[in-house]
Amino acid sequence: MNKIQVVNKTAAYAKKTLSGESSGHDWWHVKRVWETSKRIGKKEKADMFVVELAALLHDIADYKLNGGNEEIGPKTAAVWLKSLGVDRETIEHITRIIRDLSFKGAKVKTEMETIEGEVVQDADRLDALGAIGIARTFAYGGKMGREIYDPGTRAKLHKSFKEYKNSNGPTINHFYEKLLLLKARMNTKTAKKMAGERDKFMRDFLKRFYKEWEGRV
Protein backbone atom coordinates (compact mmCIF):
# COMPACT_ATOMS: atom_id res chain seq x y z
CA MET A 1 0.00 0.00 0.00
CA ASN A 2 1.48 3.36 -1.00
CA LYS A 3 1.44 6.53 1.08
CA ILE A 4 -1.50 8.13 -0.75
CA GLN A 5 -3.59 5.01 -0.14
CA VAL A 6 -2.65 5.00 3.56
CA VAL A 7 -3.68 8.65 3.94
CA ASN A 8 -6.95 8.13 2.05
CA LYS A 9 -7.86 5.04 4.08
CA THR A 10 -7.05 6.90 7.29
CA ALA A 11 -9.24 9.82 6.27
CA ALA A 12 -12.13 7.42 5.60
CA TYR A 13 -11.52 5.73 8.98
CA ALA A 14 -11.50 9.06 10.84
CA LYS A 15 -14.66 10.20 9.05
CA LYS A 16 -16.51 6.97 9.88
CA THR A 17 -15.35 7.03 13.51
CA LEU A 18 -16.01 10.69 14.29
CA SER A 19 -18.99 11.70 12.13
CA GLY A 20 -21.91 12.95 14.23
CA GLU A 21 -19.79 13.59 17.33
CA SER A 22 -21.28 16.62 19.11
CA SER A 23 -18.55 18.05 21.33
CA GLY A 24 -16.65 19.89 18.59
CA HIS A 25 -14.10 17.07 18.23
CA ASP A 26 -15.89 15.63 15.22
CA TRP A 27 -14.90 14.71 11.68
CA TRP A 28 -15.28 18.28 10.45
CA HIS A 29 -12.83 19.49 13.10
CA VAL A 30 -10.38 16.80 12.01
CA LYS A 31 -10.87 17.69 8.35
CA ARG A 32 -10.16 21.37 9.04
CA VAL A 33 -7.04 20.49 11.03
CA TRP A 34 -5.96 18.18 8.21
CA GLU A 35 -6.36 20.90 5.58
CA THR A 36 -4.66 23.55 7.72
CA SER A 37 -1.83 21.14 8.54
CA LYS A 38 -1.22 20.59 4.85
CA ARG A 39 -1.14 24.33 4.25
CA ILE A 40 1.30 24.99 7.07
CA GLY A 41 3.36 21.83 6.59
CA LYS A 42 4.16 22.55 2.96
CA LYS A 43 5.38 26.04 3.81
CA GLU A 44 7.44 24.74 6.73
CA LYS A 45 8.90 21.87 4.63
CA ALA A 46 7.69 19.16 7.00
CA ASP A 47 7.32 15.42 6.28
CA MET A 48 3.79 15.55 4.87
CA PHE A 49 3.09 11.83 5.32
CA VAL A 50 3.62 12.16 9.07
CA VAL A 51 1.78 15.50 9.19
CA GLU A 52 -1.31 14.22 7.39
CA LEU A 53 -1.61 11.02 9.39
CA ALA A 54 -1.08 12.78 12.72
CA ALA A 55 -3.67 15.41 11.80
CA LEU A 56 -6.21 12.78 10.77
CA LEU A 57 -5.70 10.68 13.90
CA HIS A 58 -5.08 13.37 16.53
CA ASP A 59 -8.63 13.13 17.94
CA ILE A 60 -9.45 9.54 17.01
CA ALA A 61 -10.03 8.81 20.72
CA ASP A 62 -9.74 12.07 22.66
CA TYR A 63 -8.98 11.70 26.37
CA LYS A 64 -11.64 14.30 27.23
CA LEU A 65 -14.33 12.00 25.84
CA ASN A 66 -12.86 8.75 27.17
CA GLY A 67 -12.79 9.16 30.92
CA GLY A 68 -9.53 11.10 30.95
CA ASN A 69 -7.55 8.18 29.48
CA GLU A 70 -4.47 9.88 28.00
CA GLU A 71 -3.18 6.74 26.25
CA ILE A 72 -6.29 5.64 24.38
CA GLY A 73 -5.69 8.06 21.49
CA PRO A 74 -2.08 7.06 20.75
CA LYS A 75 -2.89 3.37 21.21
CA THR A 76 -5.91 3.52 18.89
CA ALA A 77 -3.84 5.33 16.27
CA ALA A 78 -0.99 2.83 16.56
CA VAL A 79 -3.29 -0.17 16.07
CA TRP A 80 -4.79 1.43 12.97
CA LEU A 81 -1.46 2.40 11.42
CA LYS A 82 0.02 -1.03 12.10
CA SER A 83 -2.94 -2.62 10.30
CA LEU A 84 -2.00 -0.59 7.21
CA GLY A 85 1.61 -1.68 7.34
CA VAL A 86 3.10 1.67 8.36
CA ASP A 87 6.66 1.27 9.61
CA ARG A 88 7.41 1.31 13.33
CA GLU A 89 9.47 4.51 13.33
CA THR A 90 6.71 6.48 11.60
CA ILE A 91 4.07 5.07 13.95
CA GLU A 92 6.15 6.08 16.97
CA HIS A 93 6.57 9.59 15.57
CA ILE A 94 2.84 9.99 14.94
CA THR A 95 1.76 8.60 18.31
CA ARG A 96 4.24 10.87 20.07
CA ILE A 97 2.67 13.85 18.32
CA ILE A 98 -0.82 12.73 19.35
CA ARG A 99 0.29 12.19 22.95
CA ASP A 100 1.95 15.60 23.26
CA LEU A 101 -0.44 17.67 21.14
CA SER A 102 -3.11 18.78 23.59
CA PHE A 103 -3.09 21.96 25.64
CA LYS A 104 -2.41 20.88 29.21
CA GLY A 105 -2.87 24.02 31.28
CA ALA A 106 -1.89 27.68 31.20
CA LYS A 107 1.28 27.10 33.20
CA VAL A 108 2.22 23.76 31.62
CA LYS A 109 4.71 23.60 28.74
CA THR A 110 3.54 21.65 25.70
CA GLU A 111 6.52 21.88 23.38
CA MET A 112 6.67 19.56 20.38
CA GLU A 113 9.85 17.66 19.52
CA THR A 114 9.62 17.87 15.72
CA ILE A 115 8.49 20.30 13.04
CA GLU A 116 5.74 17.83 12.12
CA GLY A 117 4.43 18.01 15.68
CA GLU A 118 4.60 21.80 15.65
CA VAL A 119 2.63 21.94 12.42
CA VAL A 120 -0.22 19.72 13.62
CA GLN A 121 -0.33 21.39 17.04
CA ASP A 122 -0.60 24.80 15.37
CA ALA A 123 -3.38 23.62 13.07
CA ASP A 124 -5.30 22.15 16.00
CA ARG A 125 -4.89 25.36 17.99
CA LEU A 126 -6.00 27.52 15.07
CA ASP A 127 -9.26 25.57 15.01
CA ALA A 128 -9.79 26.59 18.65
CA LEU A 129 -9.69 30.27 17.63
CA GLY A 130 -12.03 32.61 15.75
CA ALA A 131 -15.67 31.95 14.92
CA ILE A 132 -15.18 28.18 14.70
CA GLY A 133 -13.33 28.19 18.00
CA ILE A 134 -16.19 30.01 19.72
CA ALA A 135 -18.76 27.57 18.31
CA ARG A 136 -16.70 24.56 19.36
CA THR A 137 -16.16 25.94 22.86
CA PHE A 138 -19.87 26.28 23.56
CA ALA A 139 -20.62 22.91 21.92
CA TYR A 140 -18.13 21.25 24.26
CA GLY A 141 -19.41 23.16 27.29
CA GLY A 142 -22.95 22.01 26.56
CA LYS A 143 -21.82 18.43 26.00
CA MET A 144 -20.11 18.46 29.41
CA GLY A 145 -23.04 20.12 31.19
CA ARG A 146 -21.22 23.35 32.00
CA GLU A 147 -22.80 26.73 32.63
CA ILE A 148 -22.26 29.39 29.98
CA TYR A 149 -21.08 31.99 32.48
CA ASP A 150 -21.03 32.64 36.21
CA PRO A 151 -19.64 36.06 37.21
CA GLY A 152 -18.81 34.65 40.64
CA THR A 153 -16.51 31.91 39.31
CA ARG A 154 -13.13 33.21 38.25
CA ALA A 155 -10.93 31.65 35.59
CA LYS A 156 -7.83 29.75 36.77
CA LEU A 157 -4.40 29.47 35.22
CA HIS A 158 -3.82 25.79 35.92
CA LYS A 159 -0.38 24.72 37.12
CA SER A 160 -0.65 21.05 36.13
CA PHE A 161 -2.32 18.89 33.51
CA LYS A 162 -4.23 17.06 36.22
CA GLU A 163 -5.65 20.33 37.53
CA TYR A 164 -6.58 21.48 34.01
CA LYS A 165 -8.08 18.11 33.08
CA ASN A 166 -10.29 18.07 36.18
CA SER A 167 -11.51 21.66 35.87
CA ASN A 168 -15.24 22.14 35.25
CA GLY A 169 -15.74 25.91 35.33
CA PRO A 170 -18.16 27.86 33.12
CA THR A 171 -17.53 27.91 29.39
CA ILE A 172 -16.58 31.59 29.30
CA ASN A 173 -13.72 30.84 31.69
CA HIS A 174 -12.20 28.56 29.05
CA PHE A 175 -11.42 31.58 26.91
CA TYR A 176 -9.09 32.87 29.62
CA GLU A 177 -7.78 29.49 30.72
CA LYS A 178 -6.80 28.43 27.19
CA LEU A 179 -8.09 30.12 24.06
CA LEU A 180 -6.73 33.63 24.54
CA LEU A 181 -3.32 32.14 25.33
CA LEU A 182 -2.98 30.28 22.04
CA LYS A 183 -1.93 33.11 19.74
CA ALA A 184 1.31 33.57 21.68
CA ARG A 185 1.96 29.81 21.69
CA MET A 186 1.94 29.16 17.96
CA ASN A 187 5.10 27.40 16.82
CA THR A 188 5.45 28.26 13.14
CA LYS A 189 5.68 31.60 11.35
CA THR A 190 2.78 30.58 9.12
CA ALA A 191 0.45 29.86 12.05
CA LYS A 192 1.45 33.01 13.91
CA LYS A 193 0.27 35.08 10.95
CA MET A 194 -3.01 33.17 10.76
CA ALA A 195 -3.76 33.40 14.48
CA GLY A 196 -3.91 37.19 14.77
CA GLU A 197 -7.25 37.81 13.09
CA ARG A 198 -8.91 34.86 14.81
CA ASP A 199 -7.69 36.00 18.22
CA LYS A 200 -9.06 39.51 17.61
CA PHE A 201 -12.45 38.09 16.60
CA MET A 202 -12.70 36.22 19.90
CA ARG A 203 -11.75 39.24 21.95
CA ASP A 204 -14.38 41.33 20.15
CA PHE A 205 -16.94 38.60 20.82
CA LEU A 206 -16.18 38.65 24.55
CA LYS A 207 -16.62 42.43 24.70
CA ARG A 208 -20.02 42.09 23.07
CA PHE A 209 -20.93 39.15 25.30
CA TYR A 210 -20.40 41.14 28.49
CA LYS A 211 -22.34 44.11 27.14
CA GLU A 212 -25.32 41.90 26.36
CA TRP A 213 -24.98 40.01 29.65
CA GLU A 214 -25.19 43.28 31.53
CA GLY A 215 -28.02 44.61 29.35
CA ARG A 216 -25.97 47.53 28.00
CA VAL A 217 -26.91 46.94 24.36
Rosetta blueprint (number, residue, H / E / L):
1 M L
2 N L
3 K H
4 I H
5 Q H
6 V H
7 V H
8 N H
9 K H
10 T H
11 A H
12 A H
13 Y H
14 A H
15 K H
16 K H
17 T H
18 L H
19 S L
20 G L
21 E L
22 S L
23 S L
24 G L
25 H L
26 D L
27 W H
28 W H
29 H H
30 V H
31 K H
32 R H
33 V H
34 W H
35 E H
36 T H
37 S H
38 K H
39 R H
40 I H
41 G H
42 K H
43 K H
44 E L
45 K L
46 A L
47 D L
48 M H
49 F H
50 V H
51 V H
52 E H
53 L H
54 A H
55 A H
56 L H
57 L H
58 H L
59 D L
60 I L
61 A L
62 D L
63 Y H
64 K H
65 L H
66 N L
67 G L
68 G L
69 N L
70 E L
71 E L
72 I H
73 G H
74 P H
75 K H
76 T H
77 A H
78 A H
79 V H
80 W H
81 L H
82 K H
83 S H
84 L L
85 G L
86 V L
87 D L
88 R H
89 E H
90 T H
91 I H
92 E H
93 H H
94 I H
95 T H
96 R H
97 I H
98 I H
99 R H
100 D H
101 L H
102 S L
103 F L
104 K L
105 G L
106 A L
107 K L
108 V L
109 K L
110 T L
111 E L
112 M L
113 E L
114 T L
115 I H
116 E H
117 G H
118 E H
119 V H
120 V H
121 Q H
122 D H
123 A H
124 D H
125 R H
126 L H
127 D L
128 A L
129 L L
130 G H
131 A H
132 I H
133 G H
134 I H
135 A H
136 R H
137 T H
138 F H
139 A H
140 Y H
141 G H
142 G H
143 K H
144 M L
145 G L
146 R L
147 E L
148 I L
149 Y L
150 D L
151 P L
152 G L
153 T L
154 R L
155 A L
156 K L
157 L L
158 H L
159 K L
160 S L
161 F H
162 K H
163 E H
164 Y H
165 K H
166 N L
167 S L
168 N L
169 G L
170 P L
171 T H
172 I H
173 N H
174 H H
175 F H
176 Y H
177 E H
178 K L
179 L H
180 L H
181 L H
182 L L
183 K H
184 A H
185 R H
186 M L
187 N L
188 T L
189 K H
190 T H
191 A H
192 K H
193 K H
194 M H
195 A H
196 G H
197 E H
198 R H
199 D H
200 K H
201 F H
202 M H
203 R H
204 D H
205 F H
206 L H
207 K H
208 R H
209 F H
210 Y H
211 K H
212 E H
213 W H
214 E L
215 G L
216 R L
217 V L
